[in-house]
Amino acid sequence: MKILHTADWHLGKRLQEFSRLEEQKLVLEEIIQIADREEVDLVLLAGDIFDTFNPNHEAVELLYKTLKKLSKDGQRPVIAISGNHDSTQFVEAPDPLAREVGIFFYSRYDSVIPTGKLDNGIEVTRSEPGFVEICIPKNNFPIRVILAPYANEVLLKTYLGEGDREAEFREVLANKWGKIADTYCHDKGVNLFMGHFFFMKEGGPVEPEPESERPILHVGGTQALFTHNIPNQIQYAALGHLHRYHAVGKNPFPVVYSSSPLAYSFSEADQQKQVIIIEAEPGTAVSYKAMGLEKGRPLYRKTFDDLPATVQWLEQNPYCFVEITFVTEHSIDAATRKAIMKAHDGIVSLIPQIKNPQGQESLSLKVEDLGKDMVTLFNMYYKSEKGQEPNAELIGIFKEVISQE
């Protein structure tokens, strides 16, 4: 059988004042075409379906229309879980109706998908909290999916009764998934895992979370899980949360982030967005391939130091969003700013980078710097201007000026 793995649609998301809805329509239509062309039997949507807990009606309408097409009017099952951007109640609310056309929403660890045969021939043969087994008419074997939607540690304690220590948190999830796998996931069916968490190899490097993403790894969120927490009976783990394609592990089975369908921040500017096509059958290793997505505006970060070159590049690249850093001796004058902004309809930021009197570039703030406290920013500024750290007396004066203890 063939499976399409996608995630992190973030329907309704904006890039500052720019709506991305029309691009989302285009790229989701591209995903539908890939599913049809590849003759996919099952679609997995691994969380962050919407960008907010209360999506607007355009985003909701786009989801339902897209899933209807992806399901081929009920002939191809679609299984979707919630991510850390999704409301568990909102995502799961349409499930009783959607299920009748082969679309399964799952967002709560205490939910159970009802068993039974649907009019389209798809049958839910077995289920329990966090697990579903389905049979598709064209296949003579069942498909089992361990379902791991995002939940913060407070919710996981409510659902699973887990303790306070980090090891217990990982252990309780691993035990839950292991018991499901031991009960249902023998080699006479296809065994899958779908989750929306931050997974890494134990002892390996921690991958950066997306700049545009609400981080999971923070106080009150959820710690990183390890790939070995997923049961060995699984043949493929479909993950959501990281916005770039990333295979966390390949042995004993692939553990893969598919990527978001669009670049949602300038930290994703150079990423090729993709969906994953998996070929699977019982009892053997899966094969999979990433398929690039082409629709939607690319994002670029560009630096210029003269107006003609800036305008020329903008005119040559009309279909994109761009963050421009403009190097100048002084501030960007009104005429220059107007000429740049008039040359393109996708300029998200125009950032001045001022040279000091010796012609060296001075402090240039990045997006991630905007969350730093005032004293840290003052230290950065002073060091860029004077070449040294401010002394304690000067820091004290600065704190007094900004009325900060």
KANORRA-V157233 format. One record per helix or strand of 3 or more residues. SS is the DSSP state (@ for helix, = for strand). FROM is the first residue (numbers start at 1). TO is the last residue. Records with the same first field share a line. If there is no record, write none. Layout:
BEGIN
SS: FROM-TO, FROM-TO
END
This chain:
BEGIN
=: 2-6, 42-46, 77-81, 103-106, 123-128, 131-135, 143-148, 190-195, 236-239, 246-249, 254-257, 274-279, 287-292, 298-304, 320-328, 347-355
@: 21-37, 57-70, 88-93, 95-101, 153-160, 166-184, 227-229, 266-268, 307-316, 334-342, 367-371, 374-386, 392-401
END
